[in-house]
Amino acid sequence: MSLATIIDYLQGSSSIAVGIRLVVATVFGGIVGWERIIKHHSAGIKTHALVSLGSASATALNIYLAMLPGLNADVSRIPAGVVSGIGFLGAGTILVTGRKQIKGLSTAATLWVTSCMGMAIGAGYLEIGCVCLLMVAFSNILLKQLSNKVEGYSKYMNIYIEVNKSRGVNKLMKMLSDQGFTILSMTKSKEKTLQSSDTGLILDLDLDKKRSHHEILNMLSDEEYVNYVEEV
């Protein structure tokens, strides 16, 4: 049996073909979730597998209803509902921390794409489902590494820093000015600092040129009045 024959069968409307597509959608969703969970994100293997399976099932059901004689079903109605529903699920993974960090955007986007992948597989569009899986891996692994490299040498930098209340802020301002950095904004954090004698600040910096953010963090942490610093 040739590969083309197998693909044609899997794209068919028989119960076995649909069942196999649901299994493929679940496995693909689990693979996407595996990449998320090894990075300690909130939505992991189970969540992504269920999202992909549910999307595939809903799409397969929609196609089945559209094929029933005498039933004028809209083949786009259920998939449209799936896309909207996944939006609510993804929104639940997005958090804004006290340091103005936005976390969960990539996980929310991955959940949404996983649902679209599941719908493609459920509809029998196996080739697109496979391409989607590869592109998710490309985006979340390779593009993330590229993004981190670009951001690590950006001319702009956001930091959270804890300095001594006693003249620590003034010393920090002078040190940044001496380095040629421009403070675009400075906000006092409402979070509790590691030491009661410190104050927490969130700074948006415009660096004089593209510099290694890692080196700047090390430079700041070496100052005697700085007790904690991180990029946000």
HURA-V633981 format. One record per residue. N is the residue number from 1. RES is the residue in one letter. SS is DSSP state (H for helix, E for strand, C for the rest). Layout:
n->N res->RES ss->SS
n->N res->RES ss->SS
This chain:
n->1 res->M ss->C
n->2 res->S ss->C
n->3 res->L ss->H
n->4 res->A ss->H
n->5 res->T ss->H
n->6 res->I ss->H
n->7 res->I ss->H
n->8 res->D ss->H
n->9 res->Y ss->H
n->10 res->L ss->H
n->11 res->Q ss->C
n->12 res->G ss->C
n->13 res->S ss->C
n->14 res->S ss->C
n->15 res->S ss->H
n->16 res->I ss->H
n->17 res->A ss->H
n->18 res->V ss->H
n->19 res->G ss->H
n->20 res->I ss->H
n->21 res->R ss->H
n->22 res->L ss->H
n->23 res->V ss->H
n->24 res->V ss->H
n->25 res->A ss->H
n->26 res->T ss->H
n->27 res->V ss->H
n->28 res->F ss->H
n->29 res->G ss->H
n->30 res->G ss->H
n->31 res->I ss->H
n->32 res->V ss->H
n->33 res->G ss->H
n->34 res->W ss->H
n->35 res->E ss->H
n->36 res->R ss->H
n->37 res->I ss->H
n->38 res->I ss->C
n->39 res->K ss->C
n->40 res->H ss->C
n->41 res->H ss->C
n->42 res->S ss->C
n->43 res->A ss->C
n->44 res->G ss->C
n->45 res->I ss->H
n->46 res->K ss->H
n->47 res->T ss->H
n->48 res->H ss->H
n->49 res->A ss->H
n->50 res->L ss->H
n->51 res->V ss->H
n->52 res->S ss->H
n->53 res->L ss->H
n->54 res->G ss->H
n->55 res->S ss->H
n->56 res->A ss->H
n->57 res->S ss->H
n->58 res->A ss->H
n->59 res->T ss->H
n->60 res->A ss->H
n->61 res->L ss->H
n->62 res->N ss->H
n->63 res->I ss->H
n->64 res->Y ss->H
n->65 res->L ss->H
n->66 res->A ss->H
n->67 res->M ss->H
n->68 res->L ss->C
n->69 res->P ss->C
n->70 res->G ss->C
n->71 res->L ss->C
n->72 res->N ss->C
n->73 res->A ss->C
n->74 res->D ss->C
n->75 res->V ss->C
n->76 res->S ss->C
n->77 res->R ss->H
n->78 res->I ss->H
n->79 res->P ss->H
n->80 res->A ss->H
n->81 res->G ss->H
n->82 res->V ss->H
n->83 res->V ss->H
n->84 res->S ss->H
n->85 res->G ss->H
n->86 res->I ss->H
n->87 res->G ss->H
n->88 res->F ss->H
n->89 res->L ss->H
n->90 res->G ss->H
n->91 res->A ss->H
n->92 res->G ss->C
n->93 res->T ss->C
n->94 res->I ss->C
n->95 res->L ss->E
n->96 res->V ss->E
n->97 res->T ss->C
n->98 res->G ss->C
n->99 res->R ss->C
n->100 res->K ss->C
n->101 res->Q ss->C
n->102 res->I ss->E
n->103 res->K ss->E
n->104 res->G ss->C
n->105 res->L ss->H
n->106 res->S ss->H
n->107 res->T ss->H
n->108 res->A ss->H
n->109 res->A ss->H
n->110 res->T ss->H
n->111 res->L ss->H
n->112 res->W ss->H
n->113 res->V ss->H
n->114 res->T ss->H
n->115 res->S ss->H
n->116 res->C ss->H
n->117 res->M ss->H
n->118 res->G ss->H
n->119 res->M ss->H
n->120 res->A ss->H
n->121 res->I ss->H
n->122 res->G ss->H
n->123 res->A ss->C
n->124 res->G ss->C
n->125 res->Y ss->C
n->126 res->L ss->H
n->127 res->E ss->H
n->128 res->I ss->H
n->129 res->G ss->H
n->130 res->C ss->H
n->131 res->V ss->H
n->132 res->C ss->H
n->133 res->L ss->H
n->134 res->L ss->H
n->135 res->M ss->H
n->136 res->V ss->H
n->137 res->A ss->H
n->138 res->F ss->H
n->139 res->S ss->H
n->140 res->N ss->H
n->141 res->I ss->H
n->142 res->L ss->H
n->143 res->L ss->H
n->144 res->K ss->H
n->145 res->Q ss->H
n->146 res->L ss->H
n->147 res->S ss->H
n->148 res->N ss->H
n->149 res->K ss->H
n->150 res->V ss->H
n->151 res->E ss->H
n->152 res->G ss->C
n->153 res->Y ss->C
n->154 res->S ss->C
n->155 res->K ss->C
n->156 res->Y ss->E
n->157 res->M ss->E
n->158 res->N ss->E
n->159 res->I ss->E
n->160 res->Y ss->E
n->161 res->I ss->E
n->162 res->E ss->E
n->163 res->V ss->E
n->164 res->N ss->E
n->165 res->K ss->C
n->166 res->S ss->C
n->167 res->R ss->C
n->168 res->G ss->H
n->169 res->V ss->H
n->170 res->N ss->H
n->171 res->K ss->H
n->172 res->L ss->H
n->173 res->M ss->H
n->174 res->K ss->H
n->175 res->M ss->H
n->176 res->L ss->H
n->177 res->S ss->H
n->178 res->D ss->H
n->179 res->Q ss->C
n->180 res->G ss->C
n->181 res->F ss->C
n->182 res->T ss->E
n->183 res->I ss->E
n->184 res->L ss->E
n->185 res->S ss->E
n->186 res->M ss->E
n->187 res->T ss->E
n->188 res->K ss->E
n->189 res->S ss->C
n->190 res->K ss->C
n->191 res->E ss->C
n->192 res->K ss->C
n->193 res->T ss->C
n->194 res->L ss->C
n->195 res->Q ss->C
n->196 res->S ss->C
n->197 res->S ss->C
n->198 res->D ss->E
n->199 res->T ss->E
n->200 res->G ss->E
n->201 res->L ss->E
n->202 res->I ss->E
n->203 res->L ss->E
n->204 res->D ss->E
n->205 res->L ss->E
n->206 res->D ss->E
n->207 res->L ss->C
n->208 res->D ss->C
n->209 res->K ss->C
n->210 res->K ss->C
n->211 res->R ss->C
n->212 res->S ss->C
n->213 res->H ss->H
n->214 res->H ss->H
n->215 res->E ss->H
n->216 res->I ss->H
n->217 res->L ss->H
n->218 res->N ss->H
n->219 res->M ss->H
n->220 res->L ss->H
n->221 res->S ss->H
n->222 res->D ss->C
n->223 res->E ss->C
n->224 res->E ss->C
n->225 res->Y ss->C
n->226 res->V ss->E
n->227 res->N ss->E
n->228 res->Y ss->E
n->229 res->V ss->E
n->230 res->E ss->E
n->231 res->E ss->E
n->232 res->V ss->C
